[in-house]
């Protein structure tokens, strides 16, 4: 399995494969911001819009694939653009194709994002996920702390309002960067630089 962090141009090339992953995730009932059925063209358009944020350094995306043209998993980090929140990031859109589940891919993608964030000087990650979803087990067993639940937060793919649970995780401060030290979020900076990370809501 190959995991890479594509730059904006590479991400644009992958929008078709990422759209297939997104529609499969929604069809499988996961609450990731869309209602079912999700039109493929709408999924392609959504991923295309993410390219601008990647180019600006506001979003880091990782993709997992075994063969060119088929993406089996993805995870992203949304990076705040305000000076007083430069120490944190939001983990978003952790998705694994139904054909690739049960093999540890979600945990691997989560680890890749966490390690990259820590290497870039980020000391706090946060996320929200549908309460009672399988993703909660992943986060709880990966060292994330539950904050609480918000009722009727978002509709699931079937249009039913569901609660969401907020989680956070503190990351270790790397030796080369202290807590108050700023970091460069440009598209080619530090540990969040585009490229291969390794093989193997």
N, C-alpha and C positions, 0 to 999 in steps of 0.2 A: 504494500500500500504506500503510495506516495502522498506526502503532505507538503503543500507549498503555500506561500503567501504571495499571491499575484499582485502586480502593480495594476494601475488603472487600465493600461492597454491590454494586458493579458486578461484581466477580468472581463473586459468588453468581449474578448474572443470566447470567453467561457459562458456568456449569458444564456445561451441555449441549453447547455448542460445543467447549469444552475437552476434554470427555470423548470426543467424536468424534475430535479430534486425538490424544489419548492412545491410543485403541484402534487408530487407523491406524498410529501409531508402533510399537506393540507388534506388530501384524500384519505390519509391514514388517521385523521382526527386530531392531529396536534394543533394546539392553539398558538399560532405564530403571527397573528395579525390579519388573517384573511378568512373569508367565508368560502365554503365549497358550493359548487365546483369552481375552482380557480382556472380561468382561461389562460392558456399557455402564453398568448400575446401579452396579457397583463403581467404575467410572471417575468417575461423577458424585459418588459418595460421597467418593472420594479428593480431588477438587477442592474439594468442600464443606468438608472438614476443613481445607483450606489457608486458608480465609477467616479463621479465628480468628487464625492466625499473621500474616496480612496486617494485620488490625485492630490487633494488638498491636505492629506494627512489627518483627517478627522475620523477615518474609519480604517481599521485593519481587518482584512478578510483572509481566512485560511481555507483551503479546499483539499479534500482527500479523494484520490482517484487511483484505480488500478490499471485502466487503459485510457488512452487519449479519447476525449469526447464524452466520457461518462463520469460525472462527479457523484461520489457516494456519500459525501459528508461535507459539512462546512461549519465554521464558527466565526464570529466577528467580535471586535472590540470597538465600541463607540467612545471616542476621546473628546471630553469637554474642551471648549475653546476659551474658557474663562481662566484668568491667572490664578484665582483662588481655588480651583479644582483640578490643577495640573497633576495632582498626586493620585487621581483615581480614574477609573474607566468602567464602562458598563459592558458586561458580557451579553451579547445578543445573537439571536438566530443560530443557535446550536441545533443542527439538523443532521440526521442520518437516514439514508434511503432505507425503506423497509427491507429490501433485499440484503442489506449489509448489517442489520442489527443483530445484537447478541454476540458480537465478536470483539467488543472492547473499543470500537472506533470512537464512540462519543467520549469516553474517558480519555482517550489519546488526544483528541482534538481539544478537550478542556485543558489538559496538561500543557499542550503546546502553547495555547493562548496565555495561560497563567505564567509559564516560564518566560515567554517573550515580554509580557507586561513587567514582570519583576526585573528583567534585564534592562528594561528601559527606564527604571526608576519609579514605576507605579507601585504604590504600597496598599492600595485598596481597590477591590473589585466589587461590583454589586450587580444584581440581576433580579428579574421577576419571572415566575413560571406559574402555570396553571396549578392551583392547589389540587393535590391528589393525583397529579400526572406522574408517569414513570420517571420523568426527569428529576423529581424531588429526591428519589433514592440516590441518583448519581451525585447530586450536589451534597447531600448529607454525608455520604461516604467519601467525599473528596475534601472534607474539611471546611465546608461552607456553613455559616451560622444563619439560622432562621430568625428573621426580625418579627414577622407577623403576616397576617393575611388581610386583604382588602376584598370585601364582598362585591359581587356583580361588577368586577373590574373590566372584563372584556368578554365578547361573545366567542364561543368556540366555533369551529367550521360549520356546525349545524345551526348557528344563530342563537344558541342558548347562552345567557349570561352566566359566567363562571367567576369564582373568586381567584385571586392571584396571591402567591406567597412571595415575599421579598427575602432575598438572601444577600449576605456579604461575605467576603473573605479578605483577611489581611495578608499581605505578601511581605516577605522579608526584604529589608533594605540591602541592596547589593553593596559590596565593599567600596565600589568606585563612585557611589552616589548616595548622599545623605538625604534625609527627609525633605529639607527645604530647598534642595538644589533643583533649578529648572531643567527641563529636558527639551530636546528638539523633537518636534512631531512632524517634521517634513517627511515626504514619502520615502526618502532614502536614509533615514536616520537610525542609528543604533541597532538594538536587538529587534526592532520592528521593521527592519529593512526588508524589502521584497525579496523573495527567493525561496528555495527549498528549505523546509524545516526538517527534512530527513525522510527516510524510506522505511519500509517495514509495514425567546418569545419576543 
